[in-house]
Amino acid sequence: MESNESTIAPAIASDEEIRPFNLSKVPQAELDELKRRVLATRWPEKETVSDQTQGVPLATMKALAHYWATEYDWRKVEAKLNAFPHFITAIDGLDIHFIHVRSQHENALPLIVTHGWPGSIIEQLKIIGPLTDPTAYGGKAEDAFHVVIPSIPGYGYSGRPSTTGWGPSRIAYAWVTLMKRLGYEKFLAQGGDWGGLITDIMAVQSPENLLGMATNFPCTVPIEINNAAFAGAPAPDGLSAEEKQAYDQLAFSYKHVAYALIMGSRPQTLLATADSPVGLATMFLDHDQPSLSLISRSFAGEPEGLTRDDVLDNITLCWLTNTAVSGYRIYWENKHAFVAPLGVEVPVVVSAFPDELYQAPQSWAEKAYPNLIYYKRHNKGGHFAAWEQPELLVNDIREGFRLLR
């Protein structure tokens, strides 16, 4: 979708101070108010189908709301977050929040990891330890990284832009500025969802700074195939079995992206999700069908990959920081085709998960990334790789970037 996103490098704010950021304890009154609102939800009738074709099932949301109001404990994730060092720095006039964990191991490589929507820094918490201290998690000291995990503008503890222009290109420039400010002139980058696109853009804008990149949301779909899938056309002739599977997945995904269409055109219209916690949760759960199925099973007592707490940690962070609507606006700001190649030439590591919006075939990855150094096609895992399958993703990052050490 077209937007007002600037493709010109913005001026850098003069205040380059990096300030420690302390996550203060959320007042109990705010948590009590959240519980009150959840319990006061006005429910509609049950959907008239027995599957997810009308959206998030009422039973899933009632189970989520019951757990949220009666058993969920925000203090646990508060303590988990406070176990890591947090910082704030102003870039182009906006406060950027980030976690920065330096490894104790010699020759660790700097790595910036970017989340997506409906996500936050919560997505990456499980991979910090294995990446920064591999020997404590069955890895080798020579696979260590210094890890930087920023909150996208408008998300979590980062500032909320009050003007237009904070799209993926500007964020990519900001991330390079951040890494340089931390003393990392050359570094690695990894991301998924918006983080994947931002990482690709960084590689195109600043190849002199990126030693290499890794992605679990690769931008590999040939533009003509992407256009056909978006239009819902039959699969083009000549596709291999893996390419045909990817095409069918992509076409299915494009049929179920109502959330992206409204966020990309009318994000402010969704202000009700800033007023209703259950409304916010419903929006977050309906990102993609496989993830919704996974989360529904978790709230039905069959956790696999994501627990009930995982899901609510992320939603509660968004609720407490009141960043629902500001988080949607990146869709409005974006001007890039989300999965089409951008011309990346730096070394690339690709993780292809089966329950992603599409599982990128190696053939497409090789064309999109001429310097593809590592490709792994997994047999389990979905859109939230760092969150759901952290061991698999960490292994890909270690093995792929080992080739650049």
N, C-alpha and C positions, 0 to 999 in steps of 0.2 A: 504494500500500500504506500501511496505517496505521503510525504510528511514534510515537516519543516526542519528536519535534522540537518545540521551543518556538516559538510564534509571537509571544512577547513579547520586546521588545528587551532583551537581556542587559545587566547592569551592565558598565561599561567599566573595564578594569584601570587602576589608578592609575599604573602605570609606562608612560608614553607615549613613552619614549625610542626613537628610530630608530637602530639600531646597524648599522654596516657589517658585511656578512657576506662572509667570504672562503671561497671554495670550495677547501679544501685538497686537495692531490694525494692521490688514493686510494692507499693502500699497495699496492705491487706484489703483496704476499702475498694481498690480497683478490681481485685480478684473476686471479692464478694459481689460487686456490681456485674462482673462477667457472668458469674453463676446465676444471679437473679435474671439476667437477660436470657440466658439459655433456658432456664426453667419457665420463663414467660413466653416462649416461642408459640406462635399461633400456627398450628399445623394444617396443611391442606389434606384432602383425601388421598388415599393410596393411588398410585399410578394404575392405569387400566390394562397394563401388560405384565407379564411375568418375567421380563428381562430388563435390560438397561436401555432399551431403545427410546424411552421417554426421559432419560436422564438419571440422576442419582436416586436410587430406590428409597422410598420413605422409611423402610425398616432400617436401612443403613444409617440414615440421619438420626432416627430416634435412638438407635443404639449408641451412636457417637455422642449425642446430646446427653443421654443418661450418664455415660461414663465421664464426660467432661464436667458435669455438674456435681457428681457424687463421689468420684474416685480419683480423678486426674489431679496431679500435684505439680504445679508450676515451679515450686521451690526446687524440685530435683533438677530441672533443666537450667534453672538459674545458677545452681551450684556447678553444673557441668560447664556452662558458658564461662563462669568466673574462674574456672581452672586454667583458662588460656589467657595470654596477654592481649589486651585490646588497645587500639589506638584510634586517634582521629587526626586528620590533616585536611586543610583547605586546599582544594584544587579547582581553579577557575571559579572561585567564589563560592564553592559548595563544600560543606564538610563531608568527608569520606571516612567512613568507619571501616576498620579492618582488623583481623586477627593476624599477628605476626609471631611465628614460632621458629626460632633459630635452632638448628640441630647442633648437638654436641660433637657430632662426628666430623672429622677432617675432610675437606674437599666436598662437602655437601653443596648441591647446586640449588640456586634460588628458583622457586616455582610459585607462580601466581595461579590460583584456582578460582574460577568464577561460577556462581550458581545461576539459576534461571527462575522462571515463574512456573508454578506457584511455589517458589522456594525461597531460600534465605541461606545464611551461613549455617543454619541447622543441618542442611544437606551434607555438608563436608566434615562435620565434627568427627565422624568415625574414621576418616582417613588421615587425620593430622598425626596421630601417634605412629602408625605404621610408616608414614613418609618421613617424619623427622627423626624417629628413633627405631630404625628397622630391626636392630638386633634384639629389641624387646618384643618383636612380633614375628620372629622366625626368619628375618631377612639378614642381609649382609650390610656391614657398616658402609661399604663403598656405594650403597644404593641410597644414601641419605639425601634429604632435601631440606632447605630452609623454606618454610611454607608461609605464603601470604594469602589470606582469604578476605577479600573486600566485600562489603555490602553494596550492591548496585544502588546508584542514586534513586531515592524514593522507596527503598526497602530497608526494613529493620532500623538500625541505628545510624545509617547515613542520612544526610540532609535530604529534604524533599524539594526538588527544583520548583521555583516560583515563576520561571520563564520557560519558553519552549527551547528545544535544541538538544536536550540530553537523550539522544538516541545512541545506538550501538557504536557509531563511529566516534562520537565525542567521548563515550565511556572508554573505548579502546585507547584513545590518546591519554585519558586521565590515568589509566592503569600503567601505561609506560612511564608517565610522569611520577606516579607513586613508586614504582620499582626503582627508578633512578634516584628518587629522593631517599630511599632506603639504602642507597649505595650499590644497587645492583644494575650496572650498566648493561650487562648481558644476562639473560634469564630465560627460563622455560615457562610455558603457559599451558593450562588445561581448563576445559570447561564442558558443560552440557547445557542443552536448551539455549537460552539467551547467552549463557556463558560460552557455549560452543561457537555461536556466531561472533560474539565479541572477540574470542580468541582467534578465529580466522581473520577478522578485520585487523587485529593487532599485527598478525603475521604479514598482512599485505601492506599496512601503513608503516610498520617499523621493523622490516626484516633485519636491519642492522643490529637491533637489540634482542631479537628472539633467536636463541640458540636452536630452538625447536618448539613444537606444540603437540599437544595430545588432545583428543576430543572423543567423547562418547555420543556426540550429536554432529556427525560429520556433514559438511556441505558438499555433497557429491552428485546430486541428481542433475543429469544433463537438462538444460533449460527447456528443450522441446518436450522431454518426458515429463518434467515438472508441470509444464503448461497443460499437457494432455491429462495428467492426473487431477489437476485442479479443476479442469472442465468436466471430469467424470467420463472421459472418452474411453473406449476399449483400449486394452494394452497394445502398444505398437508392435508390429511384427519384428522378429529377429532377436527378441530378448532371450537370454539364457533363463534357466529355471530359477536361479537366485534373483536375477533382475526382474523377472515376472512376479515373483513373490514380493519383492520390494515395491514394485509398481502397485500391486493390489493393496498392500499395506498403506501406501501413501494416498491412493485414491480413497480408501476407506477413511483415513484420517481427515482428509479434506472435506468429507461429508459431515464430519462431526466436530467442526471447529467454530461453532456459533460463539463460544466465549471469546475466541481470538478476533472474530469479525466485529463484535460489539466493542471490545477493548481497543481495536485498531481504528474505530471510527467515532465512538461515543463513550469514552471511558468514564466521563463524569456522570453519565446516566446510571452508572452502577453504584451510586453513593449509598444505596440502601445496605450494601455489604459493609459499609463503615458503621452502620447503626445496629445491624443484627449479627451476632456472632454465628448463629446457625446458618444464616444466609451467606456469610463469608465462607464458612466451612463447605457449604454445598458448592459454591463457585470453585473452591480449591480442589475438591474431589473430582470434578467433572472435566479434568484436563484431557485425559485420554482413556479409552475403554479398558485396556489391560491394567492400567494403574488403578482405575476405579474398581475393577473386579478384585484386584489384590487387596485394596483397602477395605472393600466390603467384606471379604473373607476374614480380615483381621478383626473387624468389629463383630463378626459372627462367631468368634472364638477359634479361628484357624489362621493364626499369624504366620506369615512367610515373607521374610525380607523386611517388611515394615510392620512395626508394632503399633498398637493404638497410641502409645505415648509418642512414638516418632511422629505420627501424623499430627497429633494435637500440639506437640512442641512447636512445630512450624506455624500452624494456624494461630496459636496463642501469641507467639512473637509478633505476628502481623497485627493481631487485634490490639495488643498492649501498646504498640508503637503507632497505631492508627495509620498504617501504610497500605491499606487495601487499594484505594483509588490511585494514590501516587505510584503504586507498583504496576497498575494496569497501563499507565501512560507510555511505557516503553513500546507497546504495540502501536500506539498512535504515532510515536516518533520514528519508528523504524521505516527505512526506505529500501531495505535489501530483501531480495527473495530469500526466504528463510533456509532453504536447503540446497540452493544452487551454488556451484563453484564460484569462488571469488578470485582465483588466480594466486593461490598460496604457493610459494616456492621454497619456504624453509622446510627442514625435515619434519615429518608428520608421523604421529602414532595414532592409529584408529582402533577404537573398541566398538564392535558392532554387536548390539544386544538384540535378541529376537523380539522382545515386546516393546521396542522403541516405536516411535511413529512410523519408522521404516528401518529395516535392518540393512545397512549399506552393503551392497555387494563389493567384493574386492576389486572387481573390474571397474566399477564406477570410482572407487577410492583411488585406484592407480591413475586414472585419467584426471581426476580433480586435483590430486596431490602428486605431481611428478616426482617429488622427493619423499615418497612414502617409504618409511624405513621399518614400519612394524604394523601389521594388521592382524587382529584377532577376532574371529567370529565365534561368539559365545552361544551356548545352548540354553542359557537361562538369564533372566534379568530384563529390566525394562527401562523406562525413561529416567528414573532417578538412580542412576548407577552408583554414585558415591554413597548414597543413602541406603540403597537396597542390597547392592552386591559390592560392598567396599573391598573385600579381599580380591575379587576378580579385577576390579579397576586398579587397585594399588599394584597388583602384579603386572598389569599391562604398562603402567607408568614406569615401574622399575625396569622391566625388560626392555621396553622401547627406548627409554632415555639412556639405558646403559650403553647403547650404541654411540652416544654422543659424548661420553665421558673421556 
